[in-house]
């Protein structure tokens, strides 16, 4: 990027205070997107400052990338232009929390972990367990379209986000939805913004419905010599009246990383992890029925974890991208969205594809119909990356046949040869998306080029 | 509520001719006596279309939209016409597109709990088609025997059980759309999280102002193994509302929690014989669903709360027949009230659950001020009010007072941090109230997004967005939200 005009920087400092404009290389390194650095980062303290920053950038024809704690900045394609990072982490206040109404209004830069601590004091929670849990912010998880294993029971964030306030690419503050649990007033822009990677607007406030913390919880782990057994248990579970919080199938390569040599999870076995929450009687009922289902599905073992061992294993699985980074120097994570009934066939295809390109692979199958393929090459040489790229390309193709697919994480070099948004040739909704981008961000100020179809 | 008859515009001869060629003359109504039926929906508004068409395929919908676009004629989608906010009325005349002949269930995927339906499929018919496999479609508006899934999508319809399972948008995965230029676009899909912007989320609840929906992919839920339905009877309305507040505060999560006040339940009992006690001040109809163990625990908790809040009696429905009778009382409440008065006006507002007691007091005051008996039968568990105002629409003074009373109720909802509509939609009923909830910038963004899909304003004109654009003297400021933090 061209060097900043001193005058432009001075105007920025006028808006937010010089203390909140960062230009030193060490600070800026935290805001790298696919290896590209901005020439400044700004830390607004209010929504109005966010709006002023966007209007400033628009006037100066600069490109902004909004960020929370920076854990998912490598999602999407590299930005076409990147001048200034808008670090929203100072927007970290709870605006309103009405525990008796189970509703919450919170600024977008607040860390989920900090928020959860407040909710826990009132016996409540948000089902937002997902990768980068300890660092991620509310705005970041929404903008990145992340969801986690609790989706099995609670749905994705789009299902419990009640409304939002945001700043558009024109620097206008706007809102949609509200703070009440039921509301159909006006267009649901807050849903539209979920997963938009900051390309339409910058979240400043999010309103949620909160949930009671389950009084009891347990994690059941069933192990299987073959994938078929694991799939049979999944099927039996979803066709039963049981109400698991999460249902995850993990391939042997990943399973053995979750816990050190436990007898109940033999090496080379698939693991089915079933998280259950509710009244104690509800947890016991699950224990009882799961034992029967696991036997019918020929499980090698079924074990129950409570308290600390449960939390340890569960958080390790939740942070599976970190596991991928532990295993491989240049991992890629491809996410395939499919019908639950197709998960098995797609898993086999993913393993075959990876094998053909001699890329070690691990799989995480989420019961709702999501398959994470972790490609774990043991080197980061050019030759390895070429094989990785070929495998990723084929997986994206397969994903399009079964539903949809995208690359959630990969070495930045890969993005020179692979479009992380997958195969869009047969889709005809991208034109509408481009027009919406025009409305929200006519001058392409926000995250230019990162989103699907070059948006 | 801003009743206004559209001046018949008389379609151009070629518009009518081309529609007849496209759809067949039998599928195009245009004689005044034929279109008369379509000047009403479930609201108190009236607006007469110039013609009414019945397409049978997506291609026909695309074709008719092209004709309308060419000749600059408004197009208004319509399901069963049960909507309560005027969403299906041709406010500016034009073509009403009735989807009753696009009523096929295209695919049922029991294994994956999905169905693909045409918009004219009746809500309850989908559940009937899958209940043999223990599945059902969750949104359950009171009109579910008649209303269509297309209409549910347009209005983002709710129902009593949305307390636990969410409204329509939580159950729609993908849509086929016909845009105003006649192009057919697919958004979302059968699988979760199609990459790109969530256009499905934008379209559901857009009240027919962005596109005509011609195919819908929905999620089906597995029926719970246990259901308990409780009727709690109260001698004071305050005790009933306190019960709802306490159930919410204790984070007990019933599948449904409905309230009928004494006046309404007497009207209902006279008509339906649901078994409501005639001398009660209010009843709560509370349904618990899920695993047997969970339902047992919750039922005990609810029983405890009701008793502490001075319920006179808490009755458990003994069997499915009794349960169905109680629900018939709830779902036919509006029909029952309709027998008492030439006209009635059902409002739809939302408040935080904690504000329920003061809100019912305020509604009573408003009734006294404007001289109306206002009944309350509503989704108490999610704070979704449905005050019913009985009046005689033939009396202009009463009509005006009913509008004023209704507006006063909405103002109260907004002043306590609520919303203008929980499930009926903005439609033409509340479009002029939108500036009370949204700023000029909010509304301008909505207008510009609408223009992307609907550049000439031909698709369901006069809905959602206020018409008072640029009229500074009638513009009203949004009310400030009260901020609250827990102690």
Interface residues (C-beta under 8 A of the other chain):
Chain A: X94 X95 X96 X97 X98 X99 X100 X101 X102 X103 X122 X123 X124 X145 X147 X155 X156 X158 X159 X168 X172 X173 X174 X175 X176 X178 X179 X180 X181 X182 X183 X184 X185 X186 X187 X188 X189 X191 X192 X194 X195 X196 X200 X211 X212 X238 X239 X241 X242 X243 X278 X279 X281 X282 X284 X285 X337 X338 X339 X340 X341 X368 X369 X370 X402 X403 X404 X405 X406 X421 X422 X424 X427 X428 X429 X430 X431 X432 X433 X435 X436 X438 X439 X440 X451 X452 X453
Chain B: X109 X111 X112 X114 X155 X156 X158 X162 X166 X167 X169 X170 X183 X184 X185 X186 X187 X189 X190 X191 X192 X193 X194 X195 X196 X197 X198 X199 X201 X202 X204 X205 X206 X222 X224 X225 X245 X248 X249 X251 X253 X290 X291 X292 X293 X294 X296 X297 X350 X351 X352 X353 X354 X379 X382 X383 X384 X417 X418 X419 X420 X421 X422 X423 X424 X425 X426 X430 X434 X437 X438 X439 X441 X442 X444 X445 X446 X448 X449 X450 X452 X453 X464 X481 X483 X484 X485 X486
